[in-house]
């Protein structure tokens, strides 16, 4: 499972997110999508932990929590929808 983390500060780094989520388990992957045109972070991230129970715990604890001056939106990531032609 992958966790979606929304409304994050544009100052946040992958290391910052790894540090926060490491409190809940072993972080396997952190992805901070960048805007292709501006090169700036898009304000959301995806985090993957070692075990699903750790991810569930992180979601329940961090959803709505304030971090870097922003209220986080944390939930299970939905599968990416195919782009319509």
C-alpha positions as CSV (number, residue, x, y, z in Angstrom):
1,X,0.0,0.0,0.0
2,X,1.1,3.6,-0.6
3,X,0.1,6.5,1.6
4,X,-0.9,9.9,0.0
5,X,0.2,12.9,2.0
6,X,-1.5,16.1,0.9
7,X,-1.3,19.8,1.8
8,X,2.4,19.6,2.7
9,X,4.7,22.6,2.9
10,X,6.6,23.5,-0.2
11,X,9.7,23.6,2.1
12,X,9.4,19.9,3.0
13,X,12.0,17.4,1.7
14,X,12.0,13.7,1.3
15,X,14.3,13.5,4.3
16,X,11.7,15.5,6.4
17,X,8.9,13.1,5.4
18,X,11.1,10.0,6.1
19,X,11.8,11.4,9.6
20,X,8.1,11.9,10.4
21,X,7.0,8.5,9.0
22,X,10.0,6.6,10.6
23,X,8.2,7.0,13.9
24,X,5.6,4.5,12.6
25,X,7.9,2.0,10.9
26,X,10.6,1.4,8.3
27,X,10.2,3.8,5.4
28,X,10.7,2.0,2.1
29,X,10.1,4.9,-0.3
30,X,9.2,8.6,-0.4
31,X,8.2,10.3,-3.6
32,X,7.7,14.1,-3.9
33,X,6.3,14.8,-7.4
34,X,7.5,18.0,-9.1
35,X,5.7,20.2,-11.5
36,X,7.2,19.7,-15.0
37,X,6.9,23.3,-16.0
38,X,8.0,25.1,-12.8
39,X,10.2,22.5,-11.3
40,X,8.5,23.2,-7.9
41,X,7.1,20.6,-5.6
42,X,3.4,20.0,-6.2
43,X,2.4,20.1,-2.5
44,X,1.8,16.4,-2.0
45,X,3.9,13.2,-1.6
46,X,3.6,9.4,-1.5
47,X,5.1,7.4,1.3
48,X,5.5,3.6,1.5
49,X,6.3,1.8,4.8
50,X,7.5,-1.7,5.3
51,X,4.3,-3.1,6.7
52,X,0.6,-2.3,6.1
53,X,-0.2,-2.1,9.9
54,X,2.5,0.6,10.2
55,X,0.9,2.5,7.4
56,X,-2.6,2.3,9.0
57,X,-1.1,3.6,12.2
58,X,0.6,6.5,10.5
59,X,-2.6,7.4,8.6
60,X,-4.7,7.4,11.7
61,X,-2.2,9.5,13.7
62,X,-1.1,12.0,11.0
63,X,-4.3,12.7,9.1
64,X,-5.3,16.2,10.2
65,X,-2.1,16.8,12.2
66,X,-0.3,20.1,11.8
67,X,3.2,19.9,10.3
68,X,5.4,22.8,9.1
69,X,2.4,25.1,9.6
70,X,0.0,23.1,7.4
71,X,-2.8,20.6,8.3
72,X,-1.9,17.3,6.6
73,X,-4.3,15.2,4.6
74,X,-3.1,11.6,4.9
75,X,-4.9,8.6,3.5
76,X,-4.4,5.4,1.4
77,X,-3.3,6.4,-2.1
78,X,-5.8,5.6,-4.8
79,X,-4.6,3.8,-8.0
80,X,-3.7,6.2,-10.7
81,X,-6.4,6.5,-13.3
82,X,-5.5,6.0,-16.9
83,X,-5.5,9.3,-18.9
84,X,-8.5,9.5,-21.2
85,X,-7.6,9.9,-24.9
